[in-house]
């Protein structure tokens, strides 16, 4: 039994190093054996500490197991916003009316005194 405890300590240390928290309560069954129908607690659900304040639901759906599956479905909901990006239109220089552009730029550029005609 001692080797199993040593192997599990590796997982415990990794979860601690990565600041992971268990999201389901300790004794929540996550698996129901197909033959004996006994509930088991094999799996753990971890979430980053940075996301724990966004957790709205982490619950089991024991009445909805998929066919021929022993794991109980788990629903995890996070309340996180999605950033939207505003796309700034890029001018299509091929469609520009260059004669009109030049006419509008002449008064603006006259004050530069470049010595050349614009």
N, C-alpha and C positions, 0 to 999 in steps of 0.2 A: 504494500500500500504506500510506502514511503516514496518510491519513484514517481507515483502519480501526483503526490503532493508537490514534489519538486518540479515536475513539469507544469503543473497548474500555477506555480509561483511565477513562472516566466510570463504567463498571460496576465497575471495580476500586476506584475511590475511594468509590463508594457502599457496596460491601461492607465496606470498611475503616471508613467512618464509622459503619455500623450494627453493627460488631463481628460480622460474619458469617464463618464458617469453612466451607471445603469439606469435605464429609463422605466423598466417594468419593476414592480415590487418584487422583493426577494423570492417569495414562494409562489409565484405565478407559474402554473403548468404551461409548458410550451409544446408538449408532444403527448400524443395518446397512442400507446402501443396498439397495433392492428389486431393482434391475436388476443391479448389479455384485456385490452381496453383500459389498462392502467395509465394514469397520468404521470408524466415524468418532467423533470426540470433540467434538461440538458443544456439548453441554449441561454445566452444572455444577450440582451439588446443594449448596446452602448451608444452614447451620443457625446459629442464634444462638449466640454464645459462652456465653450463660447456660444453654443446653440441651446443650452438648457432653458434659458429664459424665453425661447421662442416655441418650446414644446407645448402644444395645446392638447394632444391626445396620444397616448400610446397604450392601446388596449387589445385584448384578445377577442377573436370571434369564434368561440368554441362551437357554435351551432352551424358554422359554414366551412367545414374542412373540405378541400377538393377530394374528388374520388380517388381512392387508393393512395392517399397521402396520410402520413401519421402526424405531421406538424400542424399545429393550430395556426390559422392565419393571424398575423399581427398587423394592426393598422397604426401607423405613426404619422401624426400631422404636426407640421411646423408652421408657425405664423411668420412667414418671411415675405418681405416685399420684393418685388422684381423691379430693378432699376430700368427705366425706359431711356432710350437714347433719342435725342432730337437730331434728325438728319438734316443738315444744312444743304440746301440745293447747290449744286456745283454748276456754274454757268457753262452753257454749251457754246463755245467760241465759234464753232462752225456755223451756227445759226444767227450770229450777230449781224446786224445791219451796220457794216463798218463805215459806210458813208455818214450815217447818222452819229455814230460814235465819234468820228473825227470832228464833226460839226460841234458836238457838245464839249469836246475836250479843248478846242482851240481857245475859248475864253478863259478856261481854267489854267491853261499852260502858258498864256501870253506873258504873265508876270515873271516867268523864269529867266527871261533875257538870255536865251541860249545863243543868240546871234544867228540862228538858222530859222528858216521858215518852217512852220509846223504844217 
